[in-house]
Amino acid sequence: MNSTQPRKQRKARFTAPLHLRQKFVHAPLSKELRAEFKKRSIQVRKGDTVKVLRGDHAGTEGEVQDVDLKKTLIKVTGVSNFRADGTEIPRPIHPSNVMVTKLNIEDAKREKIFTRRSE
């Protein structure tokens, strides 16, 4: 961020292009993963297992179903609301309110992130 003014910081965040918004969907790693990969936080991706730390669903652990870069929100299995007609809808959560407990390391690019860091 270039400015110290909160309004300009908010504007920069809400008008940021998608390739910069990827930095906004980082979440802290658990102590075990932090020790293993020597990294404090990582970008949340579909398939990761996370634990909700804040809100009504605090303590719930589930897999990430969807990552919305446009709104900077993630959807986790087991975290949902019920509509008036009884249908269940997933409740979006901000990535800063979760902790990554298990990583989905199937992607070659993601594995490269950790090998680059450990060298």
MODELLER restraints for C-alpha pairs under 7 A, 6 or more apart:
rsr = mdl.restraints
at = mdl.atoms
rsr.add(forms.Gaussian(group=physical.xy_distance, feature=features.Distance(at['CA:1:A'], at['CA:9:A']), mean=6.53, stdev=0.5))
rsr.add(forms.Gaussian(group=physical.xy_distance, feature=features.Distance(at['CA:3:A'], at['CA:9:A']), mean=6.45, stdev=0.5))
rsr.add(forms.Gaussian(group=physical.xy_distance, feature=features.Distance(at['CA:18:A'], at['CA:69:A']), mean=6.64, stdev=0.5))
rsr.add(forms.Gaussian(group=physical.xy_distance, feature=features.Distance(at['CA:21:A'], at['CA:69:A']), mean=6.14, stdev=0.5))
rsr.add(forms.Gaussian(group=physical.xy_distance, feature=features.Distance(at['CA:22:A'], at['CA:69:A']), mean=6.60, stdev=0.5))
rsr.add(forms.Gaussian(group=physical.xy_distance, feature=features.Distance(at['CA:23:A'], at['CA:43:A']), mean=6.97, stdev=0.5))
rsr.add(forms.Gaussian(group=physical.xy_distance, feature=features.Distance(at['CA:24:A'], at['CA:72:A']), mean=6.67, stdev=0.5))
rsr.add(forms.Gaussian(group=physical.xy_distance, feature=features.Distance(at['CA:25:A'], at['CA:43:A']), mean=5.67, stdev=0.5))
rsr.add(forms.Gaussian(group=physical.xy_distance, feature=features.Distance(at['CA:25:A'], at['CA:44:A']), mean=6.05, stdev=0.5))
rsr.add(forms.Gaussian(group=physical.xy_distance, feature=features.Distance(at['CA:25:A'], at['CA:72:A']), mean=6.14, stdev=0.5))
rsr.add(forms.Gaussian(group=physical.xy_distance, feature=features.Distance(at['CA:25:A'], at['CA:95:A']), mean=5.50, stdev=0.5))
rsr.add(forms.Gaussian(group=physical.xy_distance, feature=features.Distance(at['CA:26:A'], at['CA:41:A']), mean=6.21, stdev=0.5))
rsr.add(forms.Gaussian(group=physical.xy_distance, feature=features.Distance(at['CA:26:A'], at['CA:42:A']), mean=5.10, stdev=0.5))
rsr.add(forms.Gaussian(group=physical.xy_distance, feature=features.Distance(at['CA:26:A'], at['CA:43:A']), mean=4.07, stdev=0.5))
rsr.add(forms.Gaussian(group=physical.xy_distance, feature=features.Distance(at['CA:26:A'], at['CA:44:A']), mean=5.71, stdev=0.5))
rsr.add(forms.Gaussian(group=physical.xy_distance, feature=features.Distance(at['CA:26:A'], at['CA:95:A']), mean=6.29, stdev=0.5))
rsr.add(forms.Gaussian(group=physical.xy_distance, feature=features.Distance(at['CA:26:A'], at['CA:96:A']), mean=6.97, stdev=0.5))
rsr.add(forms.Gaussian(group=physical.xy_distance, feature=features.Distance(at['CA:27:A'], at['CA:41:A']), mean=5.32, stdev=0.5))
rsr.add(forms.Gaussian(group=physical.xy_distance, feature=features.Distance(at['CA:27:A'], at['CA:42:A']), mean=5.70, stdev=0.5))
rsr.add(forms.Gaussian(group=physical.xy_distance, feature=features.Distance(at['CA:27:A'], at['CA:43:A']), mean=6.28, stdev=0.5))
rsr.add(forms.Gaussian(group=physical.xy_distance, feature=features.Distance(at['CA:27:A'], at['CA:44:A']), mean=6.33, stdev=0.5))
rsr.add(forms.Gaussian(group=physical.xy_distance, feature=features.Distance(at['CA:27:A'], at['CA:95:A']), mean=5.48, stdev=0.5))
rsr.add(forms.Gaussian(group=physical.xy_distance, feature=features.Distance(at['CA:27:A'], at['CA:96:A']), mean=5.34, stdev=0.5))
rsr.add(forms.Gaussian(group=physical.xy_distance, feature=features.Distance(at['CA:27:A'], at['CA:98:A']), mean=6.34, stdev=0.5))
rsr.add(forms.Gaussian(group=physical.xy_distance, feature=features.Distance(at['CA:27:A'], at['CA:99:A']), mean=5.90, stdev=0.5))
rsr.add(forms.Gaussian(group=physical.xy_distance, feature=features.Distance(at['CA:27:A'], at['CA:100:A']), mean=6.58, stdev=0.5))
rsr.add(forms.Gaussian(group=physical.xy_distance, feature=features.Distance(at['CA:28:A'], at['CA:40:A']), mean=5.87, stdev=0.5))
rsr.add(forms.Gaussian(group=physical.xy_distance, feature=features.Distance(at['CA:28:A'], at['CA:41:A']), mean=4.03, stdev=0.5))
rsr.add(forms.Gaussian(group=physical.xy_distance, feature=features.Distance(at['CA:28:A'], at['CA:42:A']), mean=6.49, stdev=0.5))
rsr.add(forms.Gaussian(group=physical.xy_distance, feature=features.Distance(at['CA:28:A'], at['CA:99:A']), mean=5.21, stdev=0.5))
rsr.add(forms.Gaussian(group=physical.xy_distance, feature=features.Distance(at['CA:28:A'], at['CA:100:A']), mean=6.24, stdev=0.5))
rsr.add(forms.Gaussian(group=physical.xy_distance, feature=features.Distance(at['CA:29:A'], at['CA:40:A']), mean=5.84, stdev=0.5))
rsr.add(forms.Gaussian(group=physical.xy_distance, feature=features.Distance(at['CA:29:A'], at['CA:41:A']), mean=5.18, stdev=0.5))
rsr.add(forms.Gaussian(group=physical.xy_distance, feature=features.Distance(at['CA:29:A'], at['CA:42:A']), mean=6.91, stdev=0.5))
rsr.add(forms.Gaussian(group=physical.xy_distance, feature=features.Distance(at['CA:29:A'], at['CA:99:A']), mean=5.65, stdev=0.5))
rsr.add(forms.Gaussian(group=physical.xy_distance, feature=features.Distance(at['CA:29:A'], at['CA:100:A']), mean=4.83, stdev=0.5))
rsr.add(forms.Gaussian(group=physical.xy_distance, feature=features.Distance(at['CA:29:A'], at['CA:101:A']), mean=6.51, stdev=0.5))
rsr.add(forms.Gaussian(group=physical.xy_distance, feature=features.Distance(at['CA:30:A'], at['CA:99:A']), mean=6.24, stdev=0.5))
rsr.add(forms.Gaussian(group=physical.xy_distance, feature=features.Distance(at['CA:30:A'], at['CA:100:A']), mean=5.95, stdev=0.5))
rsr.add(forms.Gaussian(group=physical.xy_distance, feature=features.Distance(at['CA:30:A'], at['CA:101:A']), mean=5.41, stdev=0.5))
rsr.add(forms.Gaussian(group=physical.xy_distance, feature=features.Distance(at['CA:34:A'], at['CA:40:A']), mean=5.67, stdev=0.5))
rsr.add(forms.Gaussian(group=physical.xy_distance, feature=features.Distance(at['CA:37:A'], at['CA:114:A']), mean=6.26, stdev=0.5))
rsr.add(forms.Gaussian(group=physical.xy_distance, feature=features.Distance(at['CA:45:A'], at['CA:67:A']), mean=6.58, stdev=0.5))
rsr.add(forms.Gaussian(group=physical.xy_distance, feature=features.Distance(at['CA:46:A'], at['CA:64:A']), mean=5.07, stdev=0.5))
rsr.add(forms.Gaussian(group=physical.xy_distance, feature=features.Distance(at['CA:46:A'], at['CA:65:A']), mean=5.68, stdev=0.5))
rsr.add(forms.Gaussian(group=physical.xy_distance, feature=features.Distance(at['CA:46:A'], at['CA:66:A']), mean=5.71, stdev=0.5))
rsr.add(forms.Gaussian(group=physical.xy_distance, feature=features.Distance(at['CA:46:A'], at['CA:67:A']), mean=6.47, stdev=0.5))
rsr.add(forms.Gaussian(group=physical.xy_distance, feature=features.Distance(at['CA:47:A'], at['CA:63:A']), mean=5.78, stdev=0.5))
rsr.add(forms.Gaussian(group=physical.xy_distance, feature=features.Distance(at['CA:47:A'], at['CA:64:A']), mean=5.31, stdev=0.5))
rsr.add(forms.Gaussian(group=physical.xy_distance, feature=features.Distance(at['CA:47:A'], at['CA:65:A']), mean=6.69, stdev=0.5))
rsr.add(forms.Gaussian(group=physical.xy_distance, feature=features.Distance(at['CA:47:A'], at['CA:104:A']), mean=5.66, stdev=0.5))
rsr.add(forms.Gaussian(group=physical.xy_distance, feature=features.Distance(at['CA:48:A'], at['CA:63:A']), mean=5.64, stdev=0.5))
rsr.add(forms.Gaussian(group=physical.xy_distance, feature=features.Distance(at['CA:48:A'], at['CA:64:A']), mean=5.56, stdev=0.5))
rsr.add(forms.Gaussian(group=physical.xy_distance, feature=features.Distance(at['CA:48:A'], at['CA:102:A']), mean=5.93, stdev=0.5))
rsr.add(forms.Gaussian(group=physical.xy_distance, feature=features.Distance(at['CA:48:A'], at['CA:103:A']), mean=4.86, stdev=0.5))
rsr.add(forms.Gaussian(group=physical.xy_distance, feature=features.Distance(at['CA:48:A'], at['CA:104:A']), mean=5.07, stdev=0.5))
rsr.add(forms.Gaussian(group=physical.xy_distance, feature=features.Distance(at['CA:49:A'], at['CA:62:A']), mean=5.48, stdev=0.5))
rsr.add(forms.Gaussian(group=physical.xy_distance, feature=features.Distance(at['CA:49:A'], at['CA:63:A']), mean=4.30, stdev=0.5))
rsr.add(forms.Gaussian(group=physical.xy_distance, feature=features.Distance(at['CA:49:A'], at['CA:64:A']), mean=6.18, stdev=0.5))
rsr.add(forms.Gaussian(group=physical.xy_distance, feature=features.Distance(at['CA:49:A'], at['CA:100:A']), mean=6.07, stdev=0.5))
rsr.add(forms.Gaussian(group=physical.xy_distance, feature=features.Distance(at['CA:49:A'], at['CA:101:A']), mean=5.70, stdev=0.5))
rsr.add(forms.Gaussian(group=physical.xy_distance, feature=features.Distance(at['CA:49:A'], at['CA:102:A']), mean=4.91, stdev=0.5))
rsr.add(forms.Gaussian(group=physical.xy_distance, feature=features.Distance(at['CA:49:A'], at['CA:103:A']), mean=6.43, stdev=0.5))
rsr.add(forms.Gaussian(group=physical.xy_distance, feature=features.Distance(at['CA:50:A'], at['CA:61:A']), mean=5.67, stdev=0.5))
rsr.add(forms.Gaussian(group=physical.xy_distance, feature=features.Distance(at['CA:50:A'], at['CA:62:A']), mean=5.69, stdev=0.5))
rsr.add(forms.Gaussian(group=physical.xy_distance, feature=features.Distance(at['CA:50:A'], at['CA:63:A']), mean=6.19, stdev=0.5))
rsr.add(forms.Gaussian(group=physical.xy_distance, feature=features.Distance(at['CA:50:A'], at['CA:64:A']), mean=6.98, stdev=0.5))
rsr.add(forms.Gaussian(group=physical.xy_distance, feature=features.Distance(at['CA:50:A'], at['CA:98:A']), mean=6.17, stdev=0.5))
rsr.add(forms.Gaussian(group=physical.xy_distance, feature=features.Distance(at['CA:50:A'], at['CA:99:A']), mean=5.40, stdev=0.5))
rsr.add(forms.Gaussian(group=physical.xy_distance, feature=features.Distance(at['CA:50:A'], at['CA:100:A']), mean=4.36, stdev=0.5))
rsr.add(forms.Gaussian(group=physical.xy_distance, feature=features.Distance(at['CA:50:A'], at['CA:101:A']), mean=5.30, stdev=0.5))
rsr.add(forms.Gaussian(group=physical.xy_distance, feature=features.Distance(at['CA:50:A'], at['CA:102:A']), mean=6.88, stdev=0.5))
rsr.add(forms.Gaussian(group=physical.xy_distance, feature=features.Distance(at['CA:51:A'], at['CA:59:A']), mean=6.17, stdev=0.5))
rsr.add(forms.Gaussian(group=physical.xy_distance, feature=features.Distance(at['CA:51:A'], at['CA:60:A']), mean=5.70, stdev=0.5))
rsr.add(forms.Gaussian(group=physical.xy_distance, feature=features.Distance(at['CA:51:A'], at['CA:61:A']), mean=4.24, stdev=0.5))
rsr.add(forms.Gaussian(group=physical.xy_distance, feature=features.Distance(at['CA:51:A'], at['CA:62:A']), mean=6.56, stdev=0.5))
rsr.add(forms.Gaussian(group=physical.xy_distance, feature=features.Distance(at['CA:51:A'], at['CA:98:A']), mean=5.48, stdev=0.5))
rsr.add(forms.Gaussian(group=physical.xy_distance, feature=features.Distance(at['CA:51:A'], at['CA:99:A']), mean=5.20, stdev=0.5))
rsr.add(forms.Gaussian(group=physical.xy_distance, feature=features.Distance(at['CA:51:A'], at['CA:100:A']), mean=6.42, stdev=0.5))
rsr.add(forms.Gaussian(group=physical.xy_distance, feature=features.Distance(at['CA:51:A'], at['CA:101:A']), mean=6.62, stdev=0.5))
rsr.add(forms.Gaussian(group=physical.xy_distance, feature=features.Distance(at['CA:52:A'], at['CA:58:A']), mean=4.92, stdev=0.5))
rsr.add(forms.Gaussian(group=physical.xy_distance, feature=features.Distance(at['CA:52:A'], at['CA:59:A']), mean=5.43, stdev=0.5))
rsr.add(forms.Gaussian(group=physical.xy_distance, feature=features.Distance(at['CA:52:A'], at['CA:60:A']), mean=5.45, stdev=0.5))
rsr.add(forms.Gaussian(group=physical.xy_distance, feature=features.Distance(at['CA:52:A'], at['CA:61:A']), mean=6.32, stdev=0.5))
rsr.add(forms.Gaussian(group=physical.xy_distance, feature=features.Distance(at['CA:52:A'], at['CA:97:A']), mean=6.23, stdev=0.5))
rsr.add(forms.Gaussian(group=physical.xy_distance, feature=features.Distance(at['CA:52:A'], at['CA:98:A']), mean=4.43, stdev=0.5))
rsr.add(forms.Gaussian(group=physical.xy_distance, feature=features.Distance(at['CA:52:A'], at['CA:99:A']), mean=6.52, stdev=0.5))
rsr.add(forms.Gaussian(group=physical.xy_distance, feature=features.Distance(at['CA:53:A'], at['CA:59:A']), mean=5.99, stdev=0.5))
rsr.add(forms.Gaussian(group=physical.xy_distance, feature=features.Distance(at['CA:53:A'], at['CA:97:A']), mean=5.51, stdev=0.5))
rsr.add(forms.Gaussian(group=physical.xy_distance, feature=features.Distance(at['CA:53:A'], at['CA:98:A']), mean=5.28, stdev=0.5))
rsr.add(forms.Gaussian(group=physical.xy_distance, feature=features.Distance(at['CA:53:A'], at['CA:99:A']), mean=6.91, stdev=0.5))
rsr.add(forms.Gaussian(group=physical.xy_distance, feature=features.Distance(at['CA:54:A'], at['CA:97:A']), mean=5.49, stdev=0.5))
rsr.add(forms.Gaussian(group=physical.xy_distance, feature=features.Distance(at['CA:57:A'], at['CA:79:A']), mean=6.50, stdev=0.5))
rsr.add(forms.Gaussian(group=physical.xy_distance, feature=features.Distance(at['CA:62:A'], at['CA:76:A']), mean=5.76, stdev=0.5))
rsr.add(forms.Gaussian(group=physical.xy_distance, feature=features.Distance(at['CA:62:A'], at['CA:77:A']), mean=5.11, stdev=0.5))
rsr.add(forms.Gaussian(group=physical.xy_distance, feature=features.Distance(at['CA:62:A'], at['CA:78:A']), mean=6.16, stdev=0.5))
rsr.add(forms.Gaussian(group=physical.xy_distance, feature=features.Distance(at['CA:63:A'], at['CA:76:A']), mean=5.57, stdev=0.5))
rsr.add(forms.Gaussian(group=physical.xy_distance, feature=features.Distance(at['CA:63:A'], at['CA:77:A']), mean=5.52, stdev=0.5))
rsr.add(forms.Gaussian(group=physical.xy_distance, feature=features.Distance(at['CA:64:A'], at['CA:74:A']), mean=6.92, stdev=0.5))
rsr.add(forms.Gaussian(group=physical.xy_distance, feature=features.Distance(at['CA:64:A'], at['CA:75:A']), mean=5.85, stdev=0.5))
rsr.add(forms.Gaussian(group=physical.xy_distance, feature=features.Distance(at['CA:64:A'], at['CA:76:A']), mean=4.51, stdev=0.5))
rsr.add(forms.Gaussian(group=physical.xy_distance, feature=features.Distance(at['CA:64:A'], at['CA:77:A']), mean=6.46, stdev=0.5))
rsr.add(forms.Gaussian(group=physical.xy_distance, feature=features.Distance(at['CA:65:A'], at['CA:75:A']), mean=5.46, stdev=0.5))
rsr.add(forms.Gaussian(group=physical.xy_distance, feature=features.Distance(at['CA:65:A'], at['CA:76:A']), mean=5.49, stdev=0.5))
rsr.add(forms.Gaussian(group=physical.xy_distance, feature=features.Distance(at['CA:65:A'], at['CA:77:A']), mean=6.38, stdev=0.5))
rsr.add(forms.Gaussian(group=physical.xy_distance, feature=features.Distance(at['CA:66:A'], at['CA:74:A']), mean=5.68, stdev=0.5))
rsr.add(forms.Gaussian(group=physical.xy_distance, feature=features.Distance(at['CA:66:A'], at['CA:75:A']), mean=5.18, stdev=0.5))
rsr.add(forms.Gaussian(group=physical.xy_distance, feature=features.Distance(at['CA:67:A'], at['CA:73:A']), mean=6.20, stdev=0.5))
rsr.add(forms.Gaussian(group=physical.xy_distance, feature=features.Distance(at['CA:67:A'], at['CA:74:A']), mean=4.51, stdev=0.5))
rsr.add(forms.Gaussian(group=physical.xy_distance, feature=features.Distance(at['CA:67:A'], at['CA:75:A']), mean=6.58, stdev=0.5))
rsr.add(forms.Gaussian(group=physical.xy_distance, feature=features.Distance(at['CA:68:A'], at['CA:74:A']), mean=5.93, stdev=0.5))
rsr.add(forms.Gaussian(group=physical.xy_distance, feature=features.Distance(at['CA:72:A'], at['CA:94:A']), mean=6.61, stdev=0.5))
rsr.add(forms.Gaussian(group=physical.xy_distance, feature=features.Distance(at['CA:73:A'], at['CA:92:A']), mean=5.74, stdev=0.5))
rsr.add(forms.Gaussian(group=physical.xy_distance, feature=features.Distance(at['CA:73:A'], at['CA:93:A']), mean=5.42, stdev=0.5))
rsr.add(forms.Gaussian(group=physical.xy_distance, feature=features.Distance(at['CA:73:A'], at['CA:94:A']), mean=4.78, stdev=0.5))
rsr.add(forms.Gaussian(group=physical.xy_distance, feature=features.Distance(at['CA:73:A'], at['CA:95:A']), mean=6.32, stdev=0.5))
rsr.add(forms.Gaussian(group=physical.xy_distance, feature=features.Distance(at['CA:74:A'], at['CA:92:A']), mean=5.42, stdev=0.5))
rsr.add(forms.Gaussian(group=physical.xy_distance, feature=features.Distance(at['CA:74:A'], at['CA:93:A']), mean=5.33, stdev=0.5))
rsr.add(forms.Gaussian(group=physical.xy_distance, feature=features.Distance(at['CA:74:A'], at['CA:94:A']), mean=6.26, stdev=0.5))
rsr.add(forms.Gaussian(group=physical.xy_distance, feature=features.Distance(at['CA:74:A'], at['CA:95:A']), mean=6.40, stdev=0.5))
rsr.add(forms.Gaussian(group=physical.xy_distance, feature=features.Distance(at['CA:75:A'], at['CA:90:A']), mean=6.28, stdev=0.5))
rsr.add(forms.Gaussian(group=physical.xy_distance, feature=features.Distance(at['CA:75:A'], at['CA:91:A']), mean=6.25, stdev=0.5))
rsr.add(forms.Gaussian(group=physical.xy_distance, feature=features.Distance(at['CA:75:A'], at['CA:92:A']), mean=4.83, stdev=0.5))
rsr.add(forms.Gaussian(group=physical.xy_distance, feature=features.Distance(at['CA:75:A'], at['CA:93:A']), mean=6.24, stdev=0.5))
rsr.add(forms.Gaussian(group=physical.xy_distance, feature=features.Distance(at['CA:79:A'], at['CA:90:A']), mean=6.12, stdev=0.5))
rsr.add(forms.Gaussian(group=physical.xy_distance, feature=features.Distance(at['CA:79:A'], at['CA:91:A']), mean=5.82, stdev=0.5))
rsr.add(forms.Gaussian(group=physical.xy_distance, feature=features.Distance(at['CA:80:A'], at['CA:88:A']), mean=6.45, stdev=0.5))
rsr.add(forms.Gaussian(group=physical.xy_distance, feature=features.Distance(at['CA:80:A'], at['CA:89:A']), mean=5.48, stdev=0.5))
rsr.add(forms.Gaussian(group=physical.xy_distance, feature=features.Distance(at['CA:80:A'], at['CA:90:A']), mean=4.17, stdev=0.5))
rsr.add(forms.Gaussian(group=physical.xy_distance, feature=features.Distance(at['CA:80:A'], at['CA:91:A']), mean=4.59, stdev=0.5))
rsr.add(forms.Gaussian(group=physical.xy_distance, feature=features.Distance(at['CA:81:A'], at['CA:88:A']), mean=5.80, stdev=0.5))
rsr.add(forms.Gaussian(group=physical.xy_distance, feature=features.Distance(at['CA:81:A'], at['CA:89:A']), mean=5.48, stdev=0.5))
rsr.add(forms.Gaussian(group=physical.xy_distance, feature=features.Distance(at['CA:81:A'], at['CA:90:A']), mean=6.28, stdev=0.5))
rsr.add(forms.Gaussian(group=physical.xy_distance, feature=features.Distance(at['CA:81:A'], at['CA:91:A']), mean=5.98, stdev=0.5))
rsr.add(forms.Gaussian(group=physical.xy_distance, feature=features.Distance(at['CA:82:A'], at['CA:88:A']), mean=4.56, stdev=0.5))
rsr.add(forms.Gaussian(group=physical.xy_distance, feature=features.Distance(at['CA:82:A'], at['CA:89:A']), mean=6.19, stdev=0.5))
rsr.add(forms.Gaussian(group=physical.xy_distance, feature=features.Distance(at['CA:105:A'], at['CA:111:A']), mean=6.29, stdev=0.5))
